[in-house]
């Protein structure tokens, strides 16, 4: 079955089923590596002292601990990044200097990850996103849910700028769909079972959510007053 994800102009683009046909192998391999680190970070955050007892943290931590290496790789093999850093938020990238890069200014964004490993993962994720925005904008759209206007803004940044952003704003990093515990549980249980149809359904569910978010972002840009009282 072919998976589909809506593109920026609203047409249906080919998703996970055909991704390997046009994405560079190293792009997908790096995505899997990052997703493994993302899942490990969620599990680490769950056991951190003082961490909020969120249902997502509990569920992911419990299931991640019982997965063997092969199952963890299956879970990480989603055709999208399992964390987000505001890649669909143009305000975040339009004037990054105004957000306190390197000046210790308070952040307007709620922090999800508090463990030290979050900063390193933020650096890896933002560097990966920057690379895709510069060299594979279609991949950035599919794998990161990054619309073209945001890709253009991120691509315009320099390497030092993107790394400074990661150092200054690890709080930008958060799991995708932090309130949708069932999506995460479905993915991890399917990975544990190793059943291809169940794993495909779980990945399709994530792609569908990502496409819906892209549609919502497109509508918001087209009608800035949408959703306001």
PAPA-122222 format. One line per 5 residues: number of its first residue (from 1); for each residue x, y, z of C-alpha. Coordinates in steps of 0.001 Angstrom, whole numbers. Each point is the difference from the previous one (the first is absolute). Layout:
N
NUM> X Y Z  ... $
//
This chain:
229
1> 0 0 0  1291 3419 -883  -1 2603 2738  -805 3574 -948  707 3333 1649 $
6> -1371 3299 -1209  2493 2396 -1468  141 3747 468  -2340 734 -2919  -2603 -2455 1303 $
11> 654 -2731 -2555  753 -3549 1084  3687 -808 1  1537 -3440 357  894 -867 3557 $
16> 1600 -2847 1860  -743 -2722 -2536  2107 1750 -2635  2322 2052 2170  2926 -2332 -500 $
21> -352 461 -3739  922 3690 -22  1542 826 3358  3712 -457 457  829 -3126 2025 $
26> 2019 2029 2493  -2991 2308 558  -2183 -2911 1087  2755 -1633 2035  618 3242 1894 $
31> -3752 334 592  -112 -3461 1571  3010 814 2171  -1605 3238 1161  -3290 -1741 742 $
36> 1780 -2564 2178  1589 2853 1921  -3403 1711 261  -1643 -3063 1483  2882 -520 2393 $
41> -267 3642 1087  -3720 -359 747  747 -3100 2063  2827 1807 1838  -2243 2974 717 $
46> -2602 -2346 1492  2373 -1180 2731  1583 3382 667  -488 1348 3497  -2682 2648 35 $
51> -1235 -888 -3487  -3728 572 -546  -1991 -3193 194  -1468 326 -3486  -1802 -3024 -1498 $
56> 2230 178 -3065  3203 -218 2031  -1289 -2943 2020  -1206 -1953 -3007  3090 514 -2136 $
61> 2373 -744 2883  -1767 -3226 926  -109 -1320 -3554  3466 1244 -1040  1641 -1913 2842 $
66> -1315 -3359 -1216  856 466 -3681  3031 -1833 -1339  2384 1781 -2429  -1853 -1295 -3082 $
71> -3357 1191 1349  1470 3394 902  1240 409 -3544  -3435 -943 -1349  -1573 2648 2238 $
76> 2540 2553 -1188  -632 -848 -3661  -2904 2445 -389  71 2133 -3151  -60 3143 2136 $
81> 1900 1429 2956  -1523 -949 3358  771 3386 1542  -760 3502 -1160  1753 3322 554 $
86> -2625 2341 -1404  904 -760 -3601  -3394 1273 -1210  180 3242 2006  1363 2805 -2228 $
91> 73 2487 2890  2606 -2133 1743  2349 121 -2968  -692 3408 -1494  2017 1952 2590 $
96> 1861 -2553 2114  2247 2718 1430  -3019 1541 1712  -572 -3241 1900  3072 433 2161 $
101> 2591 -2099 -1780  2940 -222 2361  -1140 2846 2235  -1702 -2034 2702  -3393 1577 -639 $
106> -3079 -1754 1327  -1723 -2178 -2572  -3711 366 -779  -202 -3750 -722  -970 -2676 2522 $
111> 2778 -2444 826  -722 -3714 -400  3472 -1542 285  2117 996 3007  2704 -2676 -64 $
116> 3482 1073 -1229  -178 -2290 -3043  -2695 2246 -1475  2533 2668 -975  2128 -2428 -1996 $
121> -3032 -1454 -1736  -1287 3497 -772  3335 765 -1661  -189 -3175 -2107  -3654 523 -934 $
126> 384 3657 -959  3156 -708 -2016  -1820 -2804 -1836  -2977 2284 -659  2297 2765 -1241 $
131> 1766 -2414 -2348  -3308 -1258 -1444  -1360 3525 -371  3084 940 -2006  439 -3093 -2135 $
136> -3244 -2043 10  -2992 2234 632  -2440 -2727 -1092  1518 -2312 2605  -283 2733 2637 $
141> -3686 320 -820  -657 -3743 202  2251 -1019 2885  -255 3086 2210  -3364 1501 -921 $
146> 1873 3154 -1042  -1912 2224 -2469  1948 1700 -2765  -52 3507 1584  1568 -1371 3180 $
151> 2523 -2026 -2007  1057 3198 -1780  445 1820 3318  2009 -2826 1557  2131 -465 -3106 $
156> 924 3694 167  1638 -514 3427  3688 -802 308  1396 -3118 1659  1154 1954 3041 $
161> -3418 1619 291  -1872 -3302 -46  2342 -1496 2578  -324 3081 2193  -3768 -374 -163 $
166> 260 -3612 1127  2240 946 2924  -2225 2903 1054  -3367 -1664 -555  -43 -3727 821 $
171> -3521 676 1305  -1167 222 -3611  396 -3775 -176  -3109 -1986 860  -1564 -3315 -1032 $
176> -2411 72 -2872  -3583 -224 1203  820 16 3744  -3672 -360 923  -701 -2856 -2410 $
181> 1271 -2857 2135  -1854 -2590 -2063  2051 883 -3110  3263 -672 1838  -1288 -3143 1675 $
186> -1254 -1341 -3327  3418 549 -1578  2013 -1584 2799  -2294 -3016 373  141 -606 -3750 $
191> 3790 266 89  155 -2453 2886  -2195 -2522 -1816  1905 384 -3237  -3196 -341 -2029 $
196> 376 1882 -3274  -3708 871 -521  -350 1395 3533  3217 1973 -357  -1139 1401 -3338 $
201> -3323 1079 1521  1785 1722 2875  2297 1865 -2376  -2934 948 -2234  -1791 1425 3033 $
206> 2972 2266 664  197 1091 -3644  -3703 822 44  442 2195 3074  3022 1708 -1556 $
211> -1977 688 -3190  -2882 1444 2047  2420 2314 1797  1443 1120 -3337  -3515 768 -1246 $
216> -734 1965 3165  3225 1963 -341  -801 806 -3633  -3513 1195 917  1342 2150 2817 $
221> 2471 1723 -2324  -2720 540 -2605  -2406 1411 2624  1914 1507 2955  -3270 750 1775 $
226> -1025 -3652 4  -551 -1318 3502  38 3442 1646  -2949 1176 2054 $
//
